[in-house]
Amino acid sequence: MTTYATSVRFDDTLMENVKAYAHTQHISTSKFIEQAVAEKMVDLMDYQIAENAYKAWEADDFKTTPLNDFLTEFDLTDLTDND
């Protein structure tokens, strides 16, 4: 995997907080920033997926599928409580 160097500017307070937190986690400041950006990207992608799914559901007039139909479609009827 290729890695890239970049430059980011932080104000004094934020940088001190970043350094302090990284230190408590026993990782470098650079590694902490990398992890924070990666986590943010996952959050943004999750949000986009959810937003797209909601729009598709809305376009389908919020149609839902009964649980038993879902279980049958995916051959999961053995998961139902037969009591």
N, C-alpha and C positions, 0 to 999 in steps of 0.2 A: 504494500500500500504506500502510495506517495504521500508525504507530509508537506505542508506548506507553512511558511512563516508569514506572519501578518503583524500589524501594529494596531494597537487599540489605546485610546486615551481615556483615562479615568481621572476624576477629581481626587484630591488627597484623601478625603474621607472614605470614598468607595474603595480606593486602592488599599488603604490600611485595613479595611474590613475584609477584603479579598485575601490579603496576605495573612491576616490573623486566622481566618477560617481555614485556609489551606494548611497553615502550620498545625492547627488542632487536628487536622485529618492526616497529618504526616505525608502530605503530597506537595509537589511544587505548585507555585502560583500558576504557572503555565498549564499544568495538568488540571488544576481546579477550573480554570477558565475554559479549557477544552471540554471538560465534562459538563460544565454549566451550559455552554452553547449547544452541546449535543442533546442534553435534556430538553432545552428550549425548543430545538428543532423537532424532537419527537412530539412534544406537546402541540406545536403548531400543526404538524402533519395529522395528529389525532383529531384536532379541532376541525381541520379541513375535511377529513373523512366524515366526521359526524355531521358537519354542516351540509355536505353533499347528500348524505343519507337522508337527512331531515327534508331537504328540498325535494328529493325523489318521493319520499313518503307524502309530503304535502301535495305534490303534483298528482299523486294517486288518491287524492281526497282522503288521506290518512287511513287508508284501508289496512285492516289488521287481519291476521290469520289465527284462527282458533288453535290452541295448543295441541289438541289431538290431531288436527290436520298437519301441523308441523312435525309432530312425532312420527306420524304415518309416512309423510313424504321422505323423511330421512331415516326410516326404519329404526326408530328409537322407541317403539311402543313398549318394549320390555322395561323401560324406565318408569312407566306409570305405576302408581300405587294401586294394586288390585284388591285392597281390603274392602 
